[in-house]
Amino acid sequence: MESRVNEVYLQYDRHAANMLNSIRNKLYILFVVVTTTILTIFGLYDYVNLSRDLNRSFAELKSSTIARLSIGVSTPLWDFNKDAAKSIVNSEMIRAEIRSIQLFDATGQLFLSSVRDDKGNIVNDKPVNATDGIAVEAPLFRQSGEVTGSAAPAQSTPAIGRIVVHFSRHLVEEALQTNILRHLLETVAIDLLLLILLTLSLRLVFTPLGKLRDALLDLSQNDGGEMRALPETEQNEFGEVIKAFNQVIYKSSLAEKSSNRLLEIDQAVQPASDFEDFGNMLLARLAQMLGLVYGALYIADAEETELRRVGGYGCDDSIHNRSFAWGQNLVGQAAMDKRTISLSLPLDDPFLVKIGPGTFKVHTMLILPIISCDKVLAVLEIGAQESFEDWKVNFIDDLLPTLATKIQILAGNVALRELLVQNQAQERNNPENCL
């Protein structure tokens, strides 16, 4: 049980690590961080400006309210006209920022009060909580026959009372909180919208990348199975990448098939004990692989003066020469020039191969010298009805070095066997060996 739990934790940790290392997730995180940071900077800038404007407006409200009340309630206070003072005070209480207004006479006795209760209603002559809001106090003076609180009085003018107003910052705080909440909602909404757009955009990138990743994983885990090419549906840079990948798959498949064919050729000629068997086995297998209708192998002599046919496929001695001198015919010319000769014969003058009912026409010929260390060992001549495809030509080019090695090994074996036969014949003919 404990091992099972540990395995689950390991899988979770591995999955978490893959999530963190994912390019897609890193782009998401980077995008969210950058977008949120930029929006936060603009939100803070807007918050600071709004706070400054609201505080300035609040300060102006306090000064203007005190100024109006100092002028407005002076005469009613001097005349002890409570109804007139109440009317002025209640008109100022319309502003929601004002929590209470208190008017005191010269003796410090409360002359009038107006308070906003918890429901927002204006109540007169109710006790005021000293902690309810920001208190602003201003004295009232009588000067030149008038009472005023807007100008500095003369030193001899006594105060006839004072006014205390409690202001509330709840509207300012609510506006700032609303601003913060609005910016938070805007940031979340913009992040979500841009993440959706980013996801749709990244699908254009990661969908073909995912297909390419899966194909590469299949290629890395492929044990000789057939690799499937990706569909070339994208008409963009990723389409070019997929096209290049398909070319790699195609070439890899050709290389694998070529290796298998070379192995088949090696196994086919392995039993050969002389050049005649070697040529016949080689060309029989090549004819099966490449669709040949004619083939011949010419072995060069040690002096490089003659090329002798030692094996063939579809050969007839009545129409096909058994040997060529060096430089004679195209076979001898290919040996002399040490280069491949490719022929596309016209339809009215084909190369003929005899079959049971008559002759077979060959329209495409390849004559290839087999070279080792700049020495021509043999010439391979093959023919088909149709043109040779590129993969067939490439396979033949890959086969020639292998054939050169095989011919050298076989020549050594044949020479060793002939030497052994000669030694045995000499021993039989030597009279001393009979004693």
HELIX and SHEET records of a PDB file:
HELIX    1   1 GLU A    2  ASN A   21  1                                  20    
HELIX    2   2 ILE A   23  GLY A   72  1                                  50    
HELIX    3   3 SER A   74  ASP A   79  1                                   6    
HELIX    4   4 LYS A   82  GLU A   92  1                                  11    
HELIX    5   5 HIS A  170  GLN A  221  1                                  52    
HELIX    6   6 GLU A  237  VAL A  269  1                                  33    
HELIX    7   7 PHE A  275  LEU A  290  1                                  16    
HELIX    8   8 ASN A  329  ASP A  337  1                                   9    
HELIX    9   9 ASP A  390  ASN A  429  1                                  40    
HELIX   10  10 PRO A  431  CYS A  434  5                                   4    
SHEET    1   A 6 ILE A 122  ASN A 124  0                                        
SHEET    2   A 6 LEU A 110  ARG A 116 -1                                        
SHEET    3   A 6 ILE A  98  ASP A 105 -1                                        
SHEET    4   A 6 ALA A 159  PHE A 167 -1                                        
SHEET    5   A 6 ILE A 134  GLN A 143 -1                                        
SHEET    6   A 6 GLU A 146  THR A 148 -1                                        
SHEET    1   B 6 SER A 323  ALA A 325  0                                        
SHEET    2   B 6 GLU A 306  TYR A 313 -1                                        
SHEET    3   B 6 TYR A 294  ALA A 300 -1                                        
SHEET    4   B 6 LYS A 375  ALA A 384 -1                                        
SHEET    5   B 6 THR A 364  SER A 372 -1                                        
SHEET    6   B 6 ILE A 341  SER A 344 -1                                        
SHEET    1   C 2 PHE A 351  LYS A 354  0                                        
SHEET    2   C 2 THR A 359  VAL A 362 -1                                        
END                                                                             
